[in-house]
């Protein structure tokens, strides 16, 4: 009887498979008005800030400084163009589903679901990778000698998920403070490295003789393509800002301002470390460094500053871990609330945070981190899934502009479909490029997506929730189309 009160099944031909009572959504309510545009911008920066402290520099081992610079520029253009599209869609369709919600309206149930699970894979895997990096930093700094890395991974998941359980407003404020520490460290790093910059250091990797190789592109033209995934590391996950739409003060105004401000900051910080690390310490040294910023400072004799930046790098990793936990929980919450994934995952606690959507991916992430203890493989899985979602989200913007030109858009993308068309092409190139770095990781991500799609085709497409916000947006669009 309880199940009958909560849901009534209707024929699939009706377009909405399940109708839900108010009680269903009362158990799945987020706390509205918890974040203004500044906290949203901080959320976007914190998603990504750890990428400035580690990982990106390994792209020079594949493409040299020139190859990584081109990759940074190409991926920076892709993200900027995509962010303008996301700013428009999130102001017009402000839901916790974000990219999944946009694609659901533009591309239908399967297209929306595929976009959502690609984002979910990206955000579920990334914290596992970052916890491994945090474990490495703890060990290298000599903190807690003899402590097993697995204990560090577990502590990360338990502590930061617990903070998120308290409430989104409190969690975002903690995240903002941690991110501020990381930004201060990047400013200090730049101040320490600028006096030691020498452009000749950027090109000290010897050319290998391959097609198009030179001091600028030591590994030739193919090196540029291989460096593209590392260009993504400078921006990976900033697209998650719209996941906070249902918790923003005024999503129609706050979302565009927050996400555009975030990507603007990330362009500046990314370019600073890309130029100053190899420009001071040499591209050859940086191409194999596990901690490029402190290693660069040590190489030029700034040992005291290197120690500070090393500790602050840990803060940057914590900020990204902390914020991406928020992102995966909201994406899983939205997919579950609409019935695409098991519905219990979207139930919220008394503080209006989705308990199971926080715990389940966290448990999976801890298991993956403990079993693999390899952050590079995990990040490459996340990058492949992210690139798939980018292509689908950019396509969604283009389709919505064509199909629904009269949709109310409080913010409009400069350049319209030309802008997101550029992002779409570059995101497709990024999908291909991931195979140049790690075929196994790309296939793992593709396999996980295939399993999710099979679940949809075999079960959940017949058990969707008609009046979930993302489904209602799509139904309204269909009804308006029939009236024309």
C-alpha positions as a Markdown table, in Angstrom:
| # | Residue | x | y | z |
|---|---|---|---|---|
| 1 | Unk | 0.0 | 0.0 | 0.0 |
| 2 | Unk | 2.8 | 2.4 | 0.8 |
| 3 | Unk | 4.2 | 1.9 | -2.7 |
| 4 | Unk | 0.8 | 2.4 | -4.3 |
| 5 | Unk | 0.5 | 5.8 | -2.5 |
| 6 | Unk | 3.9 | 6.9 | -3.7 |
| 7 | Unk | 3.7 | 6.0 | -7.4 |
| 8 | Unk | 1.2 | 5.2 | -10.0 |
| 9 | Unk | 2.3 | 3.5 | -13.2 |
| 10 | Unk | 0.9 | 4.8 | -16.5 |
| 11 | Unk | 1.4 | 3.4 | -20.1 |
| 12 | Unk | 4.8 | 4.0 | -21.7 |
| 13 | Unk | 3.0 | 5.5 | -24.7 |
| 14 | Unk | 1.9 | 8.4 | -22.5 |
| 15 | Unk | 5.5 | 9.7 | -22.6 |
| 16 | Unk | 5.9 | 9.7 | -18.8 |
| 17 | Unk | 6.1 | 6.4 | -17.2 |
| 18 | Unk | 5.4 | 7.2 | -13.5 |
| 19 | Unk | 3.4 | 9.9 | -11.7 |
| 20 | Unk | 4.5 | 10.8 | -8.2 |
| 21 | Unk | 2.8 | 12.3 | -5.2 |
| 22 | Unk | 3.9 | 15.4 | -3.3 |
| 23 | Unk | 5.2 | 13.1 | -0.6 |
| 24 | Unk | 7.7 | 11.6 | -3.0 |
| 25 | Unk | 9.3 | 15.0 | -3.7 |
| 26 | Unk | 9.1 | 16.1 | -0.1 |
| 27 | Unk | 11.6 | 13.3 | 0.7 |
| 28 | Unk | 13.8 | 14.5 | -2.1 |
| 29 | Unk | 14.1 | 18.3 | -1.5 |
| 30 | Unk | 17.3 | 20.3 | -1.6 |
| 31 | Unk | 17.9 | 23.5 | 0.4 |
| 32 | Unk | 17.1 | 26.5 | -1.8 |
| 33 | Unk | 18.9 | 29.8 | -1.5 |
| 34 | Unk | 22.1 | 28.4 | -0.1 |
| 35 | Unk | 24.6 | 30.0 | -2.6 |
| 36 | Unk | 25.0 | 33.3 | -4.4 |
| 37 | Unk | 27.2 | 33.8 | -7.5 |
| 38 | Unk | 30.4 | 34.3 | -5.6 |
| 39 | Unk | 30.0 | 30.9 | -3.8 |
| 40 | Unk | 29.2 | 29.3 | -7.2 |
| 41 | Unk | 32.3 | 30.8 | -8.7 |
| 42 | Unk | 34.3 | 29.5 | -5.8 |
| 43 | Unk | 32.7 | 26.1 | -6.4 |
| 44 | Unk | 33.8 | 26.1 | -10.0 |
| 45 | Unk | 37.4 | 27.1 | -9.1 |
| 46 | Unk | 37.6 | 24.5 | -6.4 |
| 47 | Unk | 36.4 | 21.7 | -8.8 |
| 48 | Unk | 39.5 | 22.4 | -10.8 |
| 49 | Unk | 42.2 | 24.0 | -8.6 |
| 50 | Unk | 44.1 | 20.7 | -7.9 |
| 51 | Unk | 44.8 | 20.5 | -11.6 |
| 52 | Unk | 47.1 | 23.5 | -11.3 |
| 53 | Unk | 49.2 | 21.7 | -8.7 |
| 54 | Unk | 49.8 | 18.4 | -10.4 |
| 55 | Unk | 49.1 | 16.2 | -13.5 |
| 56 | Unk | 49.1 | 18.9 | -16.2 |
| 57 | Unk | 52.9 | 19.0 | -16.5 |
| 58 | Unk | 53.0 | 15.3 | -17.7 |
| 59 | Unk | 51.6 | 16.6 | -21.0 |
| 60 | Unk | 55.1 | 17.9 | -21.8 |
| 61 | Unk | 56.3 | 14.4 | -21.8 |
| 62 | Unk | 53.9 | 13.8 | -24.7 |
| 63 | Unk | 54.0 | 17.1 | -26.6 |
| 64 | Unk | 56.8 | 19.2 | -25.1 |
| 65 | Unk | 56.0 | 22.8 | -24.0 |
| 66 | Unk | 54.7 | 23.8 | -27.4 |
| 67 | Unk | 52.4 | 20.8 | -27.7 |
| 68 | Unk | 51.0 | 21.4 | -24.2 |
| 69 | Unk | 50.6 | 25.2 | -24.9 |
| 70 | Unk | 48.6 | 24.4 | -28.0 |
| 71 | Unk | 46.5 | 21.8 | -26.0 |
| 72 | Unk | 45.9 | 24.4 | -23.3 |
| 73 | Unk | 44.7 | 27.0 | -25.8 |
| 74 | Unk | 42.5 | 24.5 | -27.7 |
| 75 | Unk | 40.9 | 23.1 | -24.5 |
| 76 | Unk | 40.7 | 26.6 | -23.0 |
| 77 | Unk | 38.7 | 27.7 | -26.1 |
| 78 | Unk | 36.5 | 24.5 | -25.8 |
| 79 | Unk | 35.7 | 25.1 | -22.2 |
| 80 | Unk | 35.1 | 28.9 | -22.6 |
| 81 | Unk | 32.7 | 28.2 | -25.5 |
| 82 | Unk | 31.0 | 25.4 | -23.6 |
| 83 | Unk | 30.6 | 27.5 | -20.5 |
| 84 | Unk | 28.8 | 30.2 | -22.4 |
| 85 | Unk | 26.4 | 27.6 | -23.6 |
| 86 | Unk | 26.0 | 26.1 | -20.1 |
| 87 | Unk | 25.4 | 29.6 | -18.7 |
| 88 | Unk | 22.5 | 30.0 | -21.1 |
| 89 | Unk | 21.0 | 26.6 | -20.6 |
| 90 | Unk | 21.3 | 26.8 | -16.8 |
| 91 | Unk | 19.6 | 30.1 | -16.6 |
| 92 | Unk | 16.7 | 28.8 | -18.8 |
| 93 | Unk | 16.4 | 25.3 | -17.3 |
| 94 | Unk | 17.7 | 25.6 | -13.7 |
| 95 | Unk | 17.6 | 22.1 | -12.2 |
| 96 | Unk | 20.0 | 19.9 | -10.2 |
| 97 | Unk | 20.3 | 17.6 | -13.3 |
| 98 | Unk | 22.2 | 20.3 | -15.1 |
| 99 | Unk | 23.8 | 18.8 | -18.2 |
| 100 | Unk | 21.5 | 15.8 | -18.0 |
| 101 | Unk | 18.5 | 18.1 | -17.8 |
| 102 | Unk | 19.6 | 20.1 | -20.8 |
| 103 | Unk | 20.3 | 17.0 | -22.9 |
| 104 | Unk | 17.0 | 15.4 | -21.7 |
| 105 | Unk | 15.1 | 18.3 | -23.2 |
| 106 | Unk | 17.1 | 18.5 | -26.4 |
| 107 | Unk | 18.0 | 14.9 | -27.1 |
| 108 | Unk | 15.3 | 12.9 | -25.4 |
| 109 | Unk | 15.4 | 10.3 | -22.6 |
| 110 | Unk | 18.3 | 8.2 | -23.9 |
| 111 | Unk | 20.4 | 11.3 | -24.8 |
| 112 | Unk | 19.8 | 12.9 | -21.5 |
| 113 | Unk | 20.5 | 9.8 | -19.6 |
| 114 | Unk | 23.7 | 9.1 | -21.5 |
| 115 | Unk | 24.9 | 12.6 | -20.8 |
| 116 | Unk | 24.0 | 12.3 | -17.1 |
| 117 | Unk | 25.8 | 9.0 | -16.6 |
| 118 | Unk | 28.9 | 10.3 | -18.4 |
| 119 | Unk | 29.0 | 13.2 | -16.0 |
| 120 | Unk | 28.3 | 10.8 | -13.1 |
| 121 | Unk | 31.3 | 8.6 | -14.1 |
| 122 | Unk | 33.5 | 11.6 | -14.4 |
| 123 | Unk | 32.6 | 13.0 | -10.9 |
| 124 | Unk | 32.5 | 9.6 | -9.2 |
| 125 | Unk | 36.0 | 8.6 | -10.4 |
| 126 | Unk | 37.7 | 11.9 | -9.9 |
| 127 | Unk | 37.5 | 11.9 | -6.1 |
| 128 | Unk | 39.1 | 8.4 | -6.1 |
| 129 | Unk | 42.0 | 9.8 | -8.2 |
| 130 | Unk | 42.4 | 12.9 | -6.0 |
| 131 | Unk | 42.4 | 10.8 | -2.8 |
| 132 | Unk | 45.4 | 8.9 | -4.2 |
| 133 | Unk | 47.1 | 12.2 | -5.0 |
| 134 | Unk | 46.3 | 13.4 | -1.4 |
| 135 | Unk | 47.8 | 10.2 | -0.1 |
| 136 | Unk | 51.0 | 10.9 | -2.1 |
| 137 | Unk | 51.2 | 14.4 | -0.8 |
| 138 | Unk | 50.8 | 13.3 | 2.8 |
| 139 | Unk | 53.6 | 10.7 | 2.3 |
| 140 | Unk | 55.9 | 13.2 | 0.6 |
| 141 | Unk | 55.4 | 15.8 | 3.3 |
| 142 | Unk | 56.3 | 13.3 | 6.0 |
| 143 | Unk | 52.9 | 13.6 | 7.7 |
| 144 | Unk | 51.8 | 10.6 | 9.8 |
| 145 | Unk | 54.8 | 8.4 | 9.1 |
| 146 | Unk | 54.0 | 4.8 | 8.5 |
| 147 | Unk | 50.3 | 5.4 | 7.9 |
| 148 | Unk | 48.8 | 3.2 | 5.2 |
| 149 | Unk | 47.7 | 5.2 | 2.1 |
| 150 | Unk | 44.4 | 3.3 | 2.3 |
| 151 | Unk | 43.7 | 4.9 | 5.7 |
| 152 | Unk | 44.3 | 8.4 | 4.1 |
| 153 | Unk | 41.8 | 7.6 | 1.3 |
| 154 | Unk | 39.2 | 6.4 | 3.8 |
| 155 | Unk | 39.7 | 9.5 | 6.0 |
| 156 | Unk | 39.2 | 11.8 | 3.0 |
| 157 | Unk | 35.9 | 10.1 | 2.1 |
| 158 | Unk | 34.6 | 9.9 | 5.6 |
| 159 | Unk | 35.5 | 13.4 | 6.7 |
| 160 | Unk | 34.4 | 15.3 | 3.6 |
| 161 | Unk | 31.2 | 13.4 | 3.0 |
| 162 | Unk | 30.3 | 14.0 | 6.7 |
| 163 | Unk | 30.7 | 17.8 | 6.2 |
| 164 | Unk | 28.5 | 17.6 | 3.2 |
| 165 | Unk | 25.9 | 15.8 | 5.2 |
| 166 | Unk | 25.6 | 18.8 | 7.5 |
| 167 | Unk | 24.3 | 21.1 | 4.7 |
| 168 | Unk | 25.2 | 22.6 | 1.4 |
| 169 | Unk | 25.6 | 26.2 | 2.7 |
| 170 | Unk | 28.1 | 25.1 | 5.4 |
| 171 | Unk | 29.9 | 22.8 | 2.9 |
| 172 | Unk | 30.3 | 25.5 | 0.3 |
| 173 | Unk | 31.7 | 27.9 | 2.8 |
| 174 | Unk | 34.3 | 25.4 | 4.0 |
| 175 | Unk | 35.2 | 24.7 | 0.4 |
| 176 | Unk | 35.5 | 28.4 | -0.4 |
| 177 | Unk | 37.9 | 28.9 | 2.5 |
| 178 | Unk | 40.1 | 26.0 | 1.4 |
| 179 | Unk | 40.1 | 27.2 | -2.2 |
| 180 | Unk | 41.2 | 30.6 | -1.0 |
| 181 | Unk | 44.3 | 29.1 | 0.6 |
| 182 | Unk | 45.2 | 27.3 | -2.7 |
| 183 | Unk | 44.7 | 30.6 | -4.7 |
| 184 | Unk | 47.1 | 32.4 | -2.2 |
| 185 | Unk | 49.6 | 29.7 | -2.8 |
| 186 | Unk | 49.4 | 30.1 | -6.6 |
| 187 | Unk | 49.9 | 33.9 | -6.2 |
| 188 | Unk | 53.0 | 33.3 | -4.0 |
| 189 | Unk | 54.3 | 30.7 | -6.4 |
| 190 | Unk | 54.0 | 33.2 | -9.3 |
| 191 | Unk | 55.7 | 35.9 | -7.3 |
| 192 | Unk | 58.6 | 33.6 | -6.5 |
| 193 | Unk | 59.1 | 32.3 | -10.1 |
| 194 | Unk | 58.8 | 35.4 | -12.2 |
| 195 | Unk | 62.3 | 36.7 | -11.4 |
| 196 | Unk | 63.7 | 33.3 | -12.6 |
| 197 | Unk | 61.8 | 33.1 | -15.8 |
| 198 | Unk | 63.9 | 32.4 | -19.0 |
| 199 | Unk | 62.1 | 31.7 | -22.2 |
| 200 | Unk | 64.9 | 29.4 | -23.3 |
| 201 | Unk | 64.0 | 26.9 | -20.5 |
| 202 | Unk | 60.6 | 26.3 | -22.2 |
| 203 | Unk | 62.3 | 24.5 | -25.1 |
| 204 | Unk | 65.0 | 22.3 | -23.5 |
| 205 | Unk | 63.4 | 19.0 | -24.6 |
| 206 | Unk | 65.2 | 17.6 | -27.6 |
| 207 | Unk | 63.3 | 17.0 | -30.8 |
| 208 | Unk | 62.8 | 13.3 | -31.6 |
| 209 | Unk | 62.9 | 13.6 | -35.3 |
| 210 | Unk | 59.2 | 12.7 | -35.9 |
| 211 | Unk | 57.0 | 14.5 | -38.4 |
| 212 | Unk | 56.9 | 18.2 | -37.6 |
| 213 | Unk | 59.3 | 18.0 | -34.7 |
| 214 | Unk | 61.2 | 21.0 | -33.6 |
| 215 | Unk | 62.3 | 22.7 | -30.4 |
| 216 | Unk | 58.8 | 24.1 | -30.0 |
| 217 | Unk | 57.2 | 20.7 | -30.8 |
| 218 | Unk | 59.8 | 18.1 | -29.8 |
| 219 | Unk | 57.4 | 15.2 | -30.5 |
| 220 | Unk | 55.9 | 16.6 | -33.7 |
| 221 | Unk | 52.3 | 17.1 | -34.6 |
| 222 | Unk | 51.2 | 13.9 | -33.0 |
| 223 | Unk | 52.5 | 15.2 | -29.7 |
| 224 | Unk | 49.9 | 17.9 | -29.8 |
| 225 | Unk | 47.0 | 15.4 | -30.0 |
| 226 | Unk | 48.6 | 13.3 | -27.2 |
| 227 | Unk | 48.8 | 16.4 | -25.0 |
| 228 | Unk | 45.1 | 17.4 | -25.4 |
| 229 | Unk | 43.9 | 15.3 | -22.4 |
| 230 | Unk | 46.4 | 17.1 | -20.2 |
| 231 | Unk | 45.1 | 20.4 | -21.5 |
| 232 | Unk | 41.7 | 19.3 | -20.1 |
| 233 | Unk | 43.3 | 18.9 | -16.6 |
| 234 | Unk | 43.5 | 22.7 | -16.3 |
| 235 | Unk | 39.7 | 22.9 | -16.5 |
| 236 | Unk | 38.2 | 19.5 | -15.8 |
| 237 | Unk | 34.9 | 19.7 | -13.8 |
| 238 | Unk | 34.2 | 23.4 | -14.0 |
| 239 | Unk | 31.1 | 22.5 | -16.0 |
| 240 | Unk | 29.7 | 21.2 | -12.7 |
| 241 | Unk | 28.6 | 24.6 | -11.4 |
| 242 | Unk | 25.0 | 24.3 | -12.8 |
| 243 | Unk | 24.5 | 21.2 | -10.6 |
| 244 | Unk | 23.9 | 23.7 | -7.8 |
| 245 | Unk | 21.0 | 25.4 | -9.7 |
| 246 | Unk | 18.3 | 24.3 | -7.3 |
| 247 | Unk | 20.3 | 25.5 | -4.3 |
| 248 | Unk | 21.3 | 28.9 | -5.7 |
| 249 | Unk | 19.8 | 32.2 | -4.6 |
| 250 | Unk | 18.7 | 33.3 | -8.1 |
| 251 | Unk | 19.8 | 30.7 | -10.6 |
| 252 | Unk | 18.8 | 32.8 | -13.6 |
| 253 | Unk | 21.3 | 35.5 | -12.7 |
| 254 | Unk | 23.7 | 33.6 | -10.4 |
| 255 | Unk | 24.5 | 30.7 | -12.7 |
| 256 | Unk | 25.9 | 32.6 | -15.7 |
| 257 | Unk | 27.9 | 35.0 | -13.4 |
| 258 | Unk | 29.3 | 32.1 | -11.3 |
| 259 | Unk | 30.4 | 29.8 | -14.0 |
| 260 | Unk | 31.9 | 32.5 | -16.3 |
| 261 | Unk | 33.8 | 34.0 | -13.4 |
| 262 | Unk | 35.1 | 30.5 | -12.5 |
| 263 | Unk | 36.5 | 29.7 | -15.9 |
| 264 | Unk | 38.0 | 33.2 | -16.2 |
| 265 | Unk | 40.0 | 32.6 | -13.0 |
| 266 | Unk | 41.1 | 29.2 | -14.2 |
| 267 | Unk | 42.4 | 30.5 | -17.5 |
| 268 | Unk | 44.7 | 32.9 | -15.6 |
| 269 | Unk | 45.9 | 30.4 | -13.0 |
| 270 | Unk | 46.5 | 27.7 | -15.6 |
| 271 | Unk | 48.5 | 29.9 | -17.9 |
| 272 | Unk | 50.6 | 31.1 | -15.0 |
| 273 | Unk | 51.7 | 27.7 | -14.0 |
| 274 | Unk | 52.1 | 26.5 | -17.6 |
| 275 | Unk | 54.5 | 29.4 | -18.3 |
| 276 | Unk | 56.3 | 29.8 | -15.0 |
| 277 | Unk | 57.1 | 26.2 | -14.0 |
| 278 | Unk | 59.0 | 25.2 | -17.2 |
| 279 | Unk | 60.1 | 28.8 | -17.7 |
| 280 | Unk | 62.0 | 28.7 | -14.5 |
| 281 | Unk | 63.0 | 25.1 | -14.0 |
| 282 | Unk | 63.0 | 23.8 | -17.6 |
| 283 | Unk | 60.4 | 21.8 | -19.5 |
| 284 | Unk | 62.5 | 18.6 | -19.3 |
| 285 | Unk | 62.5 | 18.6 | -15.5 |
| 286 | Unk | 58.8 | 19.5 | -15.3 |
| 287 | Unk | 57.8 | 16.7 | -17.8 |
| 288 | Unk | 58.5 | 14.0 | -15.2 |
| 289 | Unk | 57.7 | 15.9 | -11.9 |
| 290 | Unk | 55.1 | 14.5 | -9.5 |
| 291 | Unk | 54.9 | 17.9 | -7.8 |
| 292 | Unk | 55.7 | 20.5 | -10.4 |
| 293 | Unk | 55.2 | 23.7 | -8.4 |
| 294 | Unk | 57.4 | 22.9 | -5.4 |
| 295 | Unk | 59.9 | 21.1 | -7.6 |
| 296 | Unk | 60.2 | 24.2 | -9.8 |
| 297 | Unk | 60.7 | 26.5 | -6.8 |
| 298 | Unk | 63.4 | 24.1 | -5.4 |
| 299 | Unk | 65.1 | 24.1 | -8.7 |
| 300 | Unk | 65.5 | 27.9 | -8.7 |
| 301 | Unk | 66.6 | 28.0 | -5.0 |
| 302 | Unk | 63.3 | 29.1 | -3.4 |
| 303 | Unk | 63.2 | 26.3 | -0.9 |
| 304 | Unk | 61.2 | 28.1 | 1.8 |
| 305 | Unk | 58.5 | 29.1 | -0.6 |
| 306 | Unk | 58.6 | 25.5 | -2.0 |
| 307 | Unk | 57.7 | 24.1 | 1.4 |
| 308 | Unk | 54.7 | 26.5 | 1.7 |
| 309 | Unk | 53.4 | 25.7 | -1.8 |
| 310 | Unk | 53.8 | 22.0 | -1.1 |
| 311 | Unk | 51.5 | 22.2 | 1.9 |
| 312 | Unk | 49.1 | 24.5 | 0.0 |
| 313 | Unk | 49.1 | 22.0 | -2.9 |
| 314 | Unk | 47.5 | 19.6 | -0.4 |
| 315 | Unk | 44.8 | 22.3 | 0.3 |
| 316 | Unk | 44.2 | 22.5 | -3.5 |
| 317 | Unk | 43.7 | 18.8 | -3.7 |
| 318 | Unk | 41.4 | 18.8 | -0.7 |
| 319 | Unk | 39.3 | 21.6 | -2.3 |
| 320 | Unk | 38.8 | 19.7 | -5.5 |
| 321 | Unk | 38.0 | 16.5 | -3.7 |
| 322 | Unk | 35.6 | 18.3 | -1.4 |
| 323 | Unk | 33.7 | 20.1 | -4.2 |
| 324 | Unk | 33.5 | 17.1 | -6.6 |
| 325 | Unk | 31.9 | 15.1 | -3.9 |
| 326 | Unk | 29.1 | 17.8 | -4.0 |
| 327 | Unk | 29.0 | 17.4 | -7.8 |
| 328 | Unk | 28.6 | 13.6 | -8.0 |
| 329 | Unk | 25.9 | 13.7 | -5.3 |
| 330 | Unk | 23.8 | 16.2 | -7.2 |
| 331 | Unk | 24.1 | 14.4 | -10.5 |
| 332 | Unk | 23.2 | 11.1 | -8.9 |
| 333 | Unk | 20.4 | 12.8 | -7.0 |
| 334 | Unk | 18.8 | 14.2 | -10.1 |
| 335 | Unk | 19.0 | 10.9 | -12.1 |
| 336 | Unk | 17.6 | 8.9 | -9.2 |
| 337 | Unk | 14.8 | 11.4 | -8.5 |
| 338 | Unk | 13.7 | 11.0 | -12.1 |
| 339 | Unk | 13.8 | 7.2 | -11.9 |
| 340 | Unk | 16.7 | 6.6 | -14.3 |
| 341 | Unk | 18.6 | 5.1 | -11.4 |
| 342 | Unk | 17.3 | 3.5 | -8.2 |
| 343 | Unk | 15.0 | 6.0 | -6.4 |
| 344 | Unk | 16.3 | 5.5 | -2.9 |
| 345 | Unk | 19.5 | 7.2 | -3.9 |
| 346 | Unk | 17.7 | 10.6 | -4.1 |
| 347 | Unk | 16.2 | 10.6 | -0.6 |
| 348 | Unk | 17.5 | 13.6 | 1.4 |
| 349 | Unk | 18.1 | 13.9 | 5.1 |
| 350 | Unk | 16.8 | 16.5 | 7.6 |
| 351 | Unk | 19.5 | 18.9 | 6.4 |
| 352 | Unk | 18.2 | 18.6 | 2.8 |
| 353 | Unk | 21.3 | 16.8 | 1.6 |
| 354 | Unk | 21.1 | 13.5 | -0.4 |
| 355 | Unk | 22.5 | 10.9 | 2.0 |
| 356 | Unk | 22.7 | 7.9 | -0.3 |
| 357 | Unk | 23.8 | 10.0 | -3.3 |
| 358 | Unk | 26.8 | 11.0 | -1.2 |
| 359 | Unk | 27.6 | 7.6 | 0.4 |
| 360 | Unk | 27.3 | 5.2 | -2.6 |
| 361 | Unk | 29.7 | 6.8 | -5.0 |
| 362 | Unk | 32.0 | 7.6 | -2.1 |
| 363 | Unk | 32.1 | 3.9 | -1.2 |
| 364 | Unk | 32.8 | 3.0 | -4.8 |
| 365 | Unk | 35.5 | 5.7 | -5.0 |
| 366 | Unk | 37.2 | 4.4 | -1.9 |
| 367 | Unk | 37.2 | 0.8 | -3.2 |
| 368 | Unk | 38.7 | 1.9 | -6.6 |
| 369 | Unk | 41.4 | 4.1 | -4.9 |
| 370 | Unk | 42.4 | 1.3 | -2.5 |
| 371 | Unk | 42.4 | -1.4 | -5.2 |
| 372 | Unk | 44.3 | 0.6 | -7.9 |
| 373 | Unk | 46.3 | 3.2 | -5.9 |
| 374 | Unk | 47.0 | 4.8 | -9.3 |
| 375 | Unk | 45.6 | 8.3 | -9.7 |
| 376 | Unk | 46.7 | 8.6 | -13.4 |
| 377 | Unk | 44.5 | 5.7 | -14.6 |
| 378 | Unk | 41.5 | 7.0 | -12.6 |
| 379 | Unk | 41.9 | 10.5 | -13.9 |
| 380 | Unk | 42.1 | 9.3 | -17.5 |
| 381 | Unk | 38.8 | 7.4 | -17.0 |
| 382 | Unk | 37.3 | 10.6 | -15.8 |
| 383 | Unk | 38.7 | 12.6 | -18.7 |
| 384 | Unk | 37.2 | 10.2 | -21.3 |
| 385 | Unk | 33.8 | 10.3 | -19.7 |
| 386 | Unk | 34.0 | 14.1 | -19.4 |
| 387 | Unk | 34.8 | 14.5 | -23.1 |
| 388 | Unk | 31.7 | 12.4 | -24.0 |
| 389 | Unk | 29.5 | 14.6 | -21.8 |
| 390 | Unk | 31.0 | 17.8 | -23.3 |
| 391 | Unk | 30.1 | 16.7 | -26.8 |
| 392 | Unk | 26.5 | 15.9 | -25.8 |
| 393 | Unk | 26.0 | 19.1 | -23.8 |
| 394 | Unk | 27.3 | 21.3 | -26.6 |
| 395 | Unk | 25.1 | 19.4 | -29.0 |
| 396 | Unk | 22.1 | 20.0 | -26.7 |
| 397 | Unk | 22.6 | 23.8 | -26.8 |
| 398 | Unk | 22.7 | 23.7 | -30.6 |
| 399 | Unk | 19.5 | 21.5 | -30.8 |
| 400 | Unk | 17.7 | 23.7 | -28.3 |
| 401 | Unk | 18.5 | 26.8 | -30.2 |
| 402 | Unk | 17.1 | 25.2 | -33.4 |
| 403 | Unk | 14.1 | 23.4 | -31.9 |
| 404 | Unk | 13.1 | 26.0 | -29.3 |
| 405 | Unk | 14.1 | 29.5 | -30.5 |
| 406 | Unk | 11.4 | 31.1 | -28.3 |
| 407 | Unk | 12.5 | 29.4 | -25.1 |
| 408 | Unk | 12.9 | 32.1 | -22.4 |
| 409 | Unk | 16.7 | 32.6 | -22.0 |
| 410 | Unk | 17.6 | 35.1 | -19.3 |
| 411 | Unk | 21.2 | 34.9 | -20.5 |
| 412 | Unk | 22.2 | 34.3 | -24.2 |
| 413 | Unk | 25.4 | 32.7 | -25.4 |
| 414 | Unk | 27.6 | 35.2 | -27.3 |
| 415 | Unk | 27.8 | 33.9 | -30.9 |
| 416 | Unk | 25.0 | 31.5 | -30.4 |
| 417 | Unk | 25.4 | 28.0 | -32.0 |
| 418 | Unk | 28.7 | 29.1 | -33.6 |
| 419 | Unk | 30.2 | 29.3 | -30.1 |
| 420 | Unk | 28.9 | 25.9 | -29.0 |
| 421 | Unk | 29.6 | 24.4 | -32.4 |
| 422 | Unk | 33.3 | 25.2 | -31.9 |
| 423 | Unk | 33.1 | 23.6 | -28.5 |
| 424 | Unk | 31.4 | 20.5 | -30.0 |
| 425 | Unk | 34.1 | 19.9 | -32.6 |
| 426 | Unk | 36.9 | 20.4 | -30.0 |
| 427 | Unk | 35.2 | 18.0 | -27.5 |
| 428 | Unk | 34.9 | 15.3 | -30.2 |
| 429 | Unk | 38.7 | 15.8 | -30.9 |
| 430 | Unk | 39.3 | 15.4 | -27.2 |
| 431 | Unk | 37.4 | 12.1 | -27.1 |
| 432 | Unk | 39.7 | 10.8 | -29.8 |
| 433 | Unk | 42.8 | 12.2 | -28.1 |
| 434 | Unk | 42.2 | 10.2 | -24.9 |
| 435 | Unk | 43.0 | 7.0 | -26.8 |
| 436 | Unk | 46.5 | 8.4 | -27.5 |
| 437 | Unk | 47.2 | 8.5 | -23.8 |
| 438 | Unk | 45.4 | 5.5 | -22.2 |
| 439 | Unk | 43.4 | 3.1 | -24.3 |
| 440 | Unk | 42.6 | 1.0 | -21.2 |
| 441 | Unk | 41.1 | 3.9 | -19.3 |
| 442 | Unk | 39.0 | 5.0 | -22.3 |
| 443 | Unk | 37.6 | 1.5 | -22.7 |
| 444 | Unk | 36.9 | 1.2 | -19.0 |
| 445 | Unk | 34.8 | 4.4 | -19.1 |
| 446 | Unk | 33.1 | 3.3 | -22.3 |
| 447 | Unk | 32.3 | -0.1 | -20.7 |
| 448 | Unk | 30.8 | 1.6 | -17.6 |
| 449 | Unk | 28.6 | 3.7 | -19.8 |
| 450 | Unk | 27.5 | 0.7 | -21.7 |
| 451 | Unk | 26.4 | -1.0 | -18.5 |
| 452 | Unk | 24.4 | 2.1 | -17.5 |
| 453 | Unk | 22.7 | 2.3 | -20.9 |
| 454 | Unk | 21.8 | -1.4 | -20.6 |
| 455 | Unk | 20.1 | -0.7 | -17.2 |
| 456 | Unk | 18.1 | 2.0 | -18.9 |
| 457 | Unk | 17.0 | 0.0 | -21.9 |
| 458 | Unk | 16.1 | -3.1 | -19.8 |
| 459 | Unk | 14.5 | -1.5 | -16.8 |
| 460 | Unk | 14.5 | 2.2 | -15.9 |
| 461 | Unk | 13.0 | 3.6 | -19.1 |
| 462 | Unk | 9.7 | 1.9 | -18.0 |
| 463 | Unk | 9.9 | 3.4 | -14.5 |
| 464 | Unk | 10.6 | 7.1 | -14.9 |
| 465 | Unk | 9.0 | 9.8 | -12.7 |
| 466 | Unk | 6.8 | 12.0 | -14.8 |
| 467 | Unk | 6.9 | 15.1 | -12.6 |
| 468 | Unk | 10.6 | 15.2 | -11.8 |
| 469 | Unk | 11.7 | 18.7 | -12.9 |
| 470 | Unk | 13.8 | 17.5 | -15.9 |
| 471 | Unk | 11.0 | 15.3 | -17.1 |
| 472 | Unk | 8.4 | 18.1 | -16.7 |
| 473 | Unk | 10.6 | 20.5 | -18.7 |
| 474 | Unk | 10.7 | 18.0 | -21.5 |
| 475 | Unk | 6.9 | 17.3 | -21.4 |
| 476 | Unk | 6.2 | 21.0 | -21.5 |
| 477 | Unk | 8.4 | 21.4 | -24.5 |
| 478 | Unk | 6.5 | 18.5 | -26.2 |
| 479 | Unk | 3.1 | 20.0 | -25.4 |
| 480 | Unk | 4.1 | 23.4 | -26.6 |
| 481 | Unk | 5.3 | 21.9 | -29.9 |
| 482 | Unk | 2.0 | 20.2 | -30.4 |
| 483 | Unk | 0.1 | 23.5 | -30.0 |
| 484 | Unk | 2.1 | 25.2 | -32.7 |
